[in-house]
Amino acid sequence: MDKLNVLIAGSTGYIGTQLVKLLCKHKNVKIKYLCGNTSVGKNISYYDKNLKKYKLPKIIKINYKLFKDVDVIFTSLPNGESQKIANKLLKNNIMIDLSADFRLKNAKIYDKYYGIKHISLDNLKKSVYGLSEINKKNLSKAKIIACPGCYPTSILLPLFPLIKKNLIDFKNIIIDSKSGFSGAGRGVHKKFKNKNLYGSTSAYGIESHRHNAEIQQELSYIKKNIEFTFTPHILPMFRGILSTIYLNYKSKANLNKIYNELRRFYMNHKFIKILKNKAISTNDVINTNNCQISVCKSKDKKKLIILSSIDNLIKGGAGQAVQNLNLIFKFKLNEGLK
């Protein structure tokens, strides 16, 4: 088939430049337009020198007239901006959104957590949550794909099969997640200006982190009234997420049953690696679209510990967007992600 023409809106952030790098290696894609606001006229290689070797268009301001020339629009913009673009989509356009604009189905909850009144409610109803391994069947007919947040990706992938099979206690799930500072975007130094990002670890959003709503929403589709506590941290490293999840077994379960169910569920998913009693690290997944999940013993025989590790810029961002593209258009699943 002919190559897909692609427009990337928000191409200069950490995830935006990562997306450009992946799509440059995708044999079914042509990057037609790169769009930005404060970067108009610049080459994308100004933001990542590794892109110098590719012949890429200069960054321009987004213009809705360009939409007639493209098949897919990737949006990696500040929250609120993708809604405006969604309202201008043409019949031939598919939008793959890397912001939070279409993740939360309840517009009031979105407003509560993001402080933005949603202006694309019809599109919100029709959008699909793009957790690739879980929502594969719903992606093929979707016009708008909402790529999950990076923390929720690392958390939902191990929890979803276990809750579905009723193998764990739905109360008092403790989630301790640690991320590299790239997860906060290029403005991270302004957001955490009083923190020593290169020499300290910081907890944040303890009660009100926005991803609480996203995790709660997706888990509630399987079982109502799931209780969890989620605490995120920023570590003095650039990229990667390691989530440590503390769970209680249901009476019929044990470590081997948990391990075997995860292995069974993800048997045909090449990006998910299931391990047992292995202390994994972010180093195992950096620069890949993989998620490593390790099922581990606890000193308390009634509990288990699950470790989940991803690269927040790839599996937690640009890589998942490309994986969704491949699923929608039936390309090889690892195209652009090798």
N, C-alpha and C positions, 0 to 999 in steps of 0.2 A: 504494500500500500504506500501511497505518498506520505511524506513526513507530515506530522502534525505541526502546524504553526502555533507558537506559544508566545504569550505575553506574560512577563513577570512584573507585577506591581509591588514595589518595596524590595528592590533587588540588592540593596546595599547593606542591609543589616546582616548579622551573623548567619541567620537562617537563610536569608535571601541569597547571599554569596555562596553558601553551601549548596543551595538549590541550583544555582547557575552551574556550579562545578559538576554536579551529578547529571544535569541535562545536557551538558556539553559532550558527555560520553554516551548519551542515549541515541542509538542509531535510528529511532523512529521519530525524533523530535528536531525541529528547527526553531531556535530562539529568534523570533521575529522582532520583538520589542522588549527593551528593558526600561522600566519607568521608575521615577523617583520624584521627590519634591525639592529637596535641598541640594541634590546632586546632578541637576540637569546640565548636560554638556560634557560631563566627565566620562572617562572610560571606566568600566567596572573593575579593571585591573588596579585602579587607584585604591580600591578597598581590599583587593586580594591579588597579590603579585603573581600567584599561580595561574591566573586567568589570562596573562599576557600572551600565552601561546595559542589562544583561540581567537578566531575572527568573530568578534561580537559587536552588535550595534552600540552606539553611544547611548547614554541614559537620556531619556526625554521625559517631559511631563505627560502624565496620562491624559489621553484624549479619547472620549467614548467612540469617536469615529473610527478609531483603530480596530474596534471589536469585530468589524465586518471582515477583517483580514486574518483573524485568528480562530483556532478551534478551542484552545484551552487557555484560560486565564488563571495564573497562580497569584494569590494575594498574600503578601507577607507584610502587612501594614499595621499601624496602631489600631487598637480596637475602635470600632465605629466606622472606619473608612470602607471596609469591605461591604457593608450594607449599602452604601451609596453605589458601589460598582454593581452589586447584585441587581439593583433596581434598573440598571441600564443594559443588562445582558440581552443578547440577541438569541434567536432560536437555535442557532448553530453553536453557541458558546456553552462550554462547561467550565465552572469555576471550582478550583480547589483552593480552599481558604486555610491559611495557617494562623489566623488570628482566632480570637474567642467568639467572634460575632455570631456564628451559627452552631456553636456547641451546645448551648443551653436552650432547650425547647420552650421553657417558660420565660417570656419576655420580662415579666416582673422580677424574676430571680436574676436575670441578666442585668437589669437596671440596678438591683440591690447590690450586686457584687462588683459591677463595673461602672456604675454611676452614669450610664448612657441610656437614653430612651431609644428603643429599637425602632427603626424606620423601614424595616423590610420584613414585615410580619408574614406575608404570604410566602416569601422565599424561606423564611425560618421554618414554617410548617412542612415544606417540601424537602428541606435539606436532609442529608444523611450524615450521621456521625461516622467518621472515617477511621475507626479502629480496624485496620485492614483484616486481621485474622478473625475478628468476631463478626464484622458486618459485610463480609464479602458478597453475600447474596443480594444485599440491598444497594450495592454500589452501581451495578450495571445500568440502571435507568435513572440515576440521580443526575440532576443538573448542577447542584451545589453540594460539594463535599466539605464537611467541617473536620479538618484534621484535629485529633485530640491534642491536649496539652502534653508536655513532656513528662511531668510527674504522673498524671493519670495513666499514660501509656505504660510506665514501669509498674504501676500498681494494679491496673485492671487486668492485664494479661495473666498474671498468676492467680488472681482472685476469681475471675469469671468462671472458669471450669469447676472450681471447688465449691463455690456457692450454688452453681447450677445443679451439681450432684449432691448437694446437702451433706458435705463431708466435714464442714467446719462450723463452729459456733458463730452465729451472726451478731453476737454482742461482744463488745470490748475488743475489737480488732485495733491493734496499735500499729501505726505506720510511721516509720522514721525514715525520711528521705533526705539525701545529701546530693547537691548538684554543683557542678562547676559554674563559675560566674557568667559564662556566656549565655546561660538561660535567662538572664535579665536583660539581654540585648546590649547594643552598643552604648546605651545610656546608663550602663550599670554603675559607672563611677559617680554619676550624679545622684542616682537613687541611693547609693550606699556611701556617700561622700565622707561620712565620719567613721567608716570601717576601714580596717587595713585588709583589703581584699587578698593581698598576696602573702599575708602572714597570720591570718586568723580564720576561725570558723564562726559563722553567725547564724543563729536561729532567727526566723522572721515569720510574719503572718501566722502566729501561733493559733489564734482563734478564728481569724477571718480570711485566711488565704483563699483566693478565688477558686482554686482547683477543688476545694471542698465541695462546692456545688456540682461540679462536673462529675466527680467520683460518686457522690450520692445519687445523682440522676441515673448514671449508667448501672450502678449496682441495684437500684430500686426497680429496674426493668426485670430483674431476675427474682428478687425477693424484697418485700417491703420491710421497713423498720430495721434495716441493717445499721448497726452502731459502730462507728470507727472514730479514732482520733488520729489526725494527720499533722505532723510537724515537719516543715521543710527547713533545710539548712543550706547555706552557701559555703563552699570549701575553697581554699586557696589553690584552685586549679582551673583551667580554662573550660574544659568540657567533660561530660560524663555524668550519669546519675546512678547512684546505688540506693535502692529502697530496701529497708529491712522491715519485714512484716511479721508481727507476733500474733499467733492464732491459738485458739483452743480447739482440740479435736471434738467432733461429735463422737458419741460412744462407740459407734460401729467402725470408726476410722482408725488408721494408724499411719505411720510415716510411709510405709510401702504402698498403701492404698492411695495416699496423696500423690506420691511420686508417679505411680503407675497411671493414675487418672490424667495427670498433666502430660505424661508421655503419650497416652492414647489420644488425648484431645488435640495435641499439636503434632501428631505423627507426620502429617503431610504438609507442615508449614516449615519451610526451609530456614526461615529467619529466627525461629524459636529453638533454643537449646535447653533441654531439661537435664539437670544434674542432681546428684544426691550427696549430701554431707560434704560439699566442697565450698570453701571460703573464696568466693569469686571476687573479682575487682573490676573497676571500670576499665582498666587497661586491657581486659579481655575483649572489649567490644568497641573501643575507640576506632573511629573511621570505618565502622561497619553499620549495616542496617539490622544487626542481630540484637536479640534480647536473650540474655542468659538468666535462667531461673534455677536456683539451687534450693532444694528441700532439705532442711537441716534439723537434726535432733536438738532438743532443749534439755537442760538439766532437770526440768519439770516434765515428767512423763505424760502429763495431760496437755502439754503445749508443743508446738513446733514453730520453727523460725523459717521464713522463706526470704531468700535474697533475690533481688531482681536488678539487673544491670543493663543500661542502654547508653548509647551516645545521644545526648539530648538534642544535638543539632541534626542527627540523621534519623535514627528510629523514632526519636521524640520530636521530629520536625520535618526537614526536607526529604529525608529518605522515605518516611511514611507517605508523604505527598506523592513521591514518584511511584511508590508501591501501589497506591490507589490509582494513579494514572494507568499503570500496567494492567491492573485488574479490570478497569473500565473498558480499555481498548483491547484486552486479551493479548497483550504483548507478553514476552517471556517475563516471568515474575522478577527475575534479577537483572533485567535490562536497565542499565544506568546505575546499578547497585552492586556490581561485582567487586 
